[in-house]
Amino acid sequence: MTEIDVKAEPGLGSRMLRAVLTRREILLVILIVVVVVWMTLLGYGGYLTGPYNPDYLAASLVDAVPLAMLALAELLVIVSGRGGIDLSIGAIVSLTGMVFGFASGQWGWPLLPAILLAVAVGGALGAVNGFLVARLGFPALITTLATYYAFKSLAVVINAQQPISTPSIQSLYSLTASVEIPVIGHDIPNVPLGVFTFLLPAMVLVWLLLQRTTFGRRLFAIGTNDVAATWSGVPVAGTRMRAYVLAGVIAGFVAVYTTGQFASARPDAGTAGNGLALPAITIAVLGGVAITGGIGRVSGVLLAAILVTWLNAGILLLFEGNEGTQFQLLALGAVLVFCALLNAYTTRKYGGTR
């Protein structure tokens, strides 16, 4: 008589834990709920300096727009593999924003041509990174660190360290104003216009590129195994370079948005303080983008951007003055360590996120 070993089915708790760890979107939704509930309770207890309510959360999304868009840019370059990363993305925003400021604020260009110029300049700066990384084979970390310094210095000296704040530039503040959503707007808080005019189009376009085009399939292929992709006839260098160009294009749109947000073209728009690059990379990794390449989802990046934005918004109310900004950096570092440990654990136990 032959004995048959029957493998026990995992229990409900084990299946739920696996779903939370391997489907990053589920974990992020849980963390968002935890942050919102925790901060709300602190507000009711009188520990916050202001109300942590739906109006405040909706208004704070004005900061989520550039971070989420740049995280999408990082998604493209990180997914391309071979240590892909772009530390210069914040400096591209600064330099491109100054060019946009010249065109719209000093040269008298209409808004649309000025935006197209900003996007073209952003794409060109991204092409510099892509050429050095993809065509010449330089390490992405060192390359984009070098171009970060180069682009940052150009943004500073191009107008003698002065911002451009002409009336035509100041009028662009309306691009980031909060608006009422049609039909249901009277029942929910007003939402920043940039969510609909900048972030949602960027999300849709990146999702379509990754999921519905040959370029997207090639990008995931070279990120997973570029040697196998080469033998399959995939143009590895060209695909990887286009990822950096697209990241620069997104940064060009972010430059237009930040110019409207500050009502000024600032030479440090993307590099002031801790800059925009590191938070964008943190959001991308937290959103489930594998730093080794080949894995990443637009939905995860969006949820991670909301989580970081609402966590930062709560920290500003929890600590007064400059302490809030410093604790934001602490929280950002803690989140980055957490997601790195989580990615390592999930990869070892389940083979990675989905």
TORDOLUM-687440 format. One record per residue (C-alpha): x, y, z; residue number from 1. Coordinates in steps of 0.5 Angstrom, whole numbers, plus 2048, in hexadecimal, padded with zeros to 3 digits. Example, Ala and Ser with C-alpha at 12.3 -4.5 7.8 and 13.67 -1.06 7.14 Angstrom:
2
{rec {819,7F7,810},1} {rec {81B,7FE,80E},2} 
// end
This chain:
354
{rec {800,800,800},1} {rec {803,807,7FE},2} {rec {803,80D,802},3} {rec {801,813,7FF},4} {rec {803,819,803},5} {rec {7FE,81F,802},6} {rec {801,826,803},7} {rec {7FD,82A,807},8} {rec {7F9,830,805},9} {rec {7FC,837,808},10} {rec {7F7,83A,80D},11} {rec {7F3,840,80C},12} {rec {7F8,844,810},13} {rec {7FE,842,80B},14} {rec {7FA,843,805},15} {rec {7F8,84A,807},16} {rec {800,84B,80A},17} {rec {802,849,803},18} {rec {7FD,84E,7FF},19} {rec {7FF,854,803},20} {rec {807,852,802},21} {rec {807,850,7FB},22} {rec {801,855,7F9},23} {rec {804,85C,7FA},24} {rec {7FE,860,7F9},25} {rec {7FA,85C,7FF},26} {rec {800,85E,804},27} {rec {800,865,801},28} {rec {7F8,866,802},29} {rec {7F9,863,809},30} {rec {7FF,868,80B},31} {rec {7FB,86E,808},32} {rec {7F5,86C,80D},33} {rec {7F9,86B,813},34} {rec {7FD,872,812},35} {rec {7F6,876,811},36} {rec {7F3,872,817},37} {rec {7F9,873,81B},38} {rec {7FA,87B,819},39} {rec {7F2,87C,81A},40} {rec {7F2,879,821},41} {rec {7F8,87D,823},42} {rec {7F4,883,820},43} {rec {7EE,882,824},44} {rec {7F3,881,82A},45} {rec {7F6,888,829},46} {rec {7FD,886,827},47} {rec {7FC,889,820},48} {rec {7FD,891,81F},49} {rec {7F7,890,81A},50} {rec {7F2,88C,817},51} {rec {7F4,886,814},52} {rec {7ED,885,810},53} {rec {7EB,884,809},54} {rec {7EC,88B,807},55} {rec {7F3,88B,809},56} {rec {7F5,884,806},57} {rec {7F2,886,7FF},58} {rec {7F6,88D,7FF},59} {rec {7FC,889,801},60} {rec {7FC,885,7FA},61} {rec {7FE,88B,7F7},62} {rec {805,889,7F9},63} {rec {804,882,7F7},64} {rec {803,884,7F0},65} {rec {80B,885,7EE},66} {rec {80D,87F,7F3},67} {rec {808,87A,7F0},68} {rec {80A,87D,7E9},69} {rec {812,87C,7EA},70} {rec {811,875,7ED},71} {rec {80E,873,7E7},72} {rec {814,876,7E3},73} {rec {818,872,7E8},74} {rec {814,86C,7E7},75} {rec {816,86C,7E0},76} {rec {81D,86C,7E1},77} {rec {81D,867,7E7},78} {rec {819,862,7E3},79} {rec {81E,862,7DD},80} {rec {823,85F,7E2},81} {rec {82B,85F,7E2},82} {rec {82A,863,7E8},83} {rec {826,868,7E5},84} {rec {825,86F,7E9},85} {rec {824,876,7E8},86} {rec {827,87A,7ED},87} {rec {827,880,7E9},88} {rec {820,881,7E8},89} {rec {81F,886,7ED},90} {rec {824,88B,7E9},91} {rec {821,889,7E3},92} {rec {81B,88C,7E6},93} {rec {81F,892,7E8},94} {rec {822,894,7E1},95} {rec {81C,892,7DD},96} {rec {818,897,7E1},97} {rec {81D,89D,7E0},98} {rec {81C,89B,7D9},99} {rec {815,89B,7D9},100} {rec {815,8A2,7DD},101} {rec {819,8A5,7D8},102} {rec {815,8A3,7D3},103} {rec {80E,8A5,7D6},104} {rec {810,8AA,7DB},105} {rec {816,8AE,7D7},106} {rec {815,8AC,7CF},107} {rec {80E,8AD,7CF},108} {rec {80C,8A6,7CC},109} {rec {805,8A4,7CD},110} {rec {804,89E,7D2},111} {rec {804,898,7CD},112} {rec {80A,899,7CA},113} {rec {80E,89B,7D0},114} {rec {80B,894,7D3},115} {rec {80D,891,7CD},116} {rec {814,894,7CD},117} {rec {815,892,7D5},118} {rec {813,88B,7D3},119} {rec {818,88A,7CD},120} {rec {81D,88D,7D2},121} {rec {81C,888,7D7},122} {rec {81C,882,7D2},123} {rec {823,885,7CF},124} {rec {825,885,7D6},125} {rec {823,87E,7D7},126} {rec {826,87C,7D1},127} {rec {82D,87E,7D4},128} {rec {82C,879,7D9},129} {rec {829,874,7D5},130} {rec {82F,874,7D0},131} {rec {834,874,7D6},132} {rec {831,86E,7D9},133} {rec {82E,86A,7D3},134} {rec {833,86C,7CE},135} {rec {839,86D,7D1},136} {rec {838,868,7D7},137} {rec {839,86D,7DD},138} {rec {836,86B,7E4},139} {rec {830,86E,7E4},140} {rec {831,870,7EC},141} {rec {837,874,7EA},142} {rec {835,877,7E3},143} {rec {82F,87A,7E6},144} {rec {832,87C,7EC},145} {rec {837,880,7E8},146} {rec {832,883,7E3},147} {rec {82E,885,7E9},148} {rec {834,88A,7EB},149} {rec {834,88C,7E4},150} {rec {82D,88D,7E3},151} {rec {82C,890,7EA},152} {rec {832,895,7E9},153} {rec {82F,897,7E2},154} {rec {828,899,7E5},155} {rec {82C,89D,7EA},156} {rec {830,8A1,7E6},157} {rec {82B,8A2,7E0},158} {rec {828,8A8,7E3},159} {rec {82D,8AA,7E8},160} {rec {82A,8A6,7ED},161} {rec {823,8AA,7ED},162} {rec {81C,8A7,7EC},163} {rec {818,8A9,7E6},164} {rec {811,8AC,7E9},165} {rec {80E,8B1,7E4},166} {rec {807,8B2,7E4},167} {rec {806,8AC,7DE},168} {rec {809,8A7,7E2},169} {rec {805,8A9,7E9},170} {rec {7FF,8A8,7E5},171} {rec {801,8A1,7E4},172} {rec {7FF,8A0,7EC},173} {rec {7F8,89E,7E9},174} {rec {7FB,898,7E6},175} {rec {7FC,895,7ED},176} {rec {7F5,898,7F1},177} {rec {7F0,893,7F4},178} {rec {7EA,892,7F0},179} {rec {7E3,88F,7F1},180} {rec {7E2,889,7EE},181} {rec {7DB,889,7E9},182} {rec {7D5,886,7EC},183} {rec {7D8,883,7F2},184} {rec {7DC,889,7F4},185} {rec {7D7,88C,7F9},186} {rec {7D8,885,7FD},187} {rec {7E0,885,7FD},188} {rec {7E5,889,7FE},189} {rec {7E8,88D,7F9},190} {rec {7EE,88A,7F5},191} {rec {7F4,88D,7F2},192} {rec {7F3,88E,7EB},193} {rec {7FA,88B,7E9},194} {rec {7F8,884,7EB},195} {rec {7F3,884,7E5},196} {rec {7F8,888,7E0},197} {rec {7FE,886,7E2},198} {rec {7FE,87F,7E6},199} {rec {7F9,87B,7E3},200} {rec {7FB,87C,7DC},201} {rec {802,87A,7DE},202} {rec {800,874,7E2},203} {rec {7FB,872,7DC},204} {rec {801,873,7D7},205} {rec {806,86F,7DB},206} {rec {801,86A,7DC},207} {rec {800,869,7D5},208} {rec {807,869,7D3},209} {rec {809,864,7D8},210} {rec {803,85F,7D7},211} {rec {800,860,7D0},212} {rec {806,862,7CB},213} {rec {80C,85E,7C9},214} {rec {811,863,7CC},215} {rec {80E,861,7D3},216} {rec {80F,85A,7D2},217} {rec {816,85B,7D0},218} {rec {817,85F,7D6},219} {rec {815,85A,7DB},220} {rec {819,855,7D6},221} {rec {820,858,7D7},222} {rec {81E,85A,7DE},223} {rec {81D,853,7E0},224} {rec {823,850,7DC},225} {rec {826,854,7D6},226} {rec {82B,84F,7D4},227} {rec {825,84A,7D2},228} {rec {821,850,7CF},229} {rec {827,852,7CB},230} {rec {827,84A,7C8},231} {rec {820,84B,7C7},232} {rec {821,851,7C2},233} {rec {81F,857,7C7},234} {rec {823,85D,7C6},235} {rec {825,85E,7CD},236} {rec {829,864,7CD},237} {rec {824,868,7C9},238} {rec {81E,866,7CE},239} {rec {822,868,7D4},240} {rec {824,86E,7D1},241} {rec {81D,870,7CF},242} {rec {81B,86F,7D6},243} {rec {820,874,7D9},244} {rec {81D,879,7D3},245} {rec {816,878,7D5},246} {rec {818,879,7DD},247} {rec {81B,880,7DA},248} {rec {814,881,7D7},249} {rec {810,880,7DD},250} {rec {815,884,7E1},251} {rec {814,88A,7DC},252} {rec {80C,88A,7DD},253} {rec {80E,88A,7E5},254} {rec {812,890,7E3},255} {rec {80C,893,7E1},256} {rec {808,891,7E6},257} {rec {80D,893,7EC},258} {rec {80D,89A,7E8},259} {rec {806,89B,7E9},260} {rec {806,898,7F0},261} {rec {80B,89D,7F2},262} {rec {809,8A3,7EE},263} {rec {810,8A4,7EC},264} {rec {815,8A0,7E8},265} {rec {81A,89E,7ED},266} {rec {821,89C,7EC},267} {rec {821,897,7F2},268} {rec {81A,895,7F1},269} {rec {81C,88D,7F0},270} {rec {822,88E,7F5},271} {rec {820,892,7FB},272} {rec {820,88E,801},273} {rec {821,887,800},274} {rec {81F,888,7F9},275} {rec {81A,884,7F5},276} {rec {81E,87E,7F3},277} {rec {81F,87A,7F9},278} {rec {817,87B,7FB},279} {rec {815,879,7F4},280} {rec {81A,873,7F5},281} {rec {817,871,7FB},282} {rec {810,871,7F9},283} {rec {812,86D,7F3},284} {rec {815,867,7F7},285} {rec {810,868,7FD},286} {rec {80B,867,7F7},287} {rec {80E,860,7F5},288} {rec {813,862,7F0},289} {rec {819,85D,7F0},290} {rec {81F,861,7F1},291} {rec {822,85B,7ED},292} {rec {81E,85C,7E7},293} {rec {818,859,7E3},294} {rec {813,85A,7E8},295} {rec {80E,860,7E9},296} {rec {807,862,7E9},297} {rec {804,869,7E8},298} {rec {7FE,868,7ED},299} {rec {804,866,7F3},300} {rec {807,86D,7F1},301} {rec {801,871,7F2},302} {rec {7FF,86E,7F9},303} {rec {806,86F,7FB},304} {rec {806,876,7F9},305} {rec {7FF,877,7FD},306} {rec {802,873,803},307} {rec {808,878,803},308} {rec {805,87E,802},309} {rec {7FF,87D,808},310} {rec {805,87B,80C},311} {rec {809,881,80B},312} {rec {803,885,80C},313} {rec {801,882,813},314} {rec {808,883,815},315} {rec {808,88A,813},316} {rec {802,88B,818},317} {rec {805,887,81D},318} {rec {80C,88B,81E},319} {rec {80C,892,81E},320} {rec {811,896,81A},321} {rec {817,893,817},322} {rec {816,88D,81B},323} {rec {811,88B,816},324} {rec {815,88B,810},325} {rec {81B,887,814},326} {rec {816,882,816},327} {rec {814,881,80F},328} {rec {81B,87F,80D},329} {rec {81B,87A,813},330} {rec {814,877,810},331} {rec {817,877,809},332} {rec {81D,873,80B},333} {rec {819,86E,810},334} {rec {814,86D,80A},335} {rec {81A,86C,805},336} {rec {81D,867,80A},337} {rec {817,863,80B},338} {rec {815,862,804},339} {rec {81C,860,803},340} {rec {81C,85B,808},341} {rec {815,859,806},342} {rec {817,858,7FF},343} {rec {81D,853,801},344} {rec {818,84F,806},345} {rec {813,84E,800},346} {rec {818,84C,7FB},347} {rec {81B,847,7FF},348} {rec {814,844,802},349} {rec {80F,845,7FC},350} {rec {814,847,7F6},351} {rec {812,84E,7F6},352} {rec {80C,853,7F5},353} {rec {807,853,7F0},354} 
// end
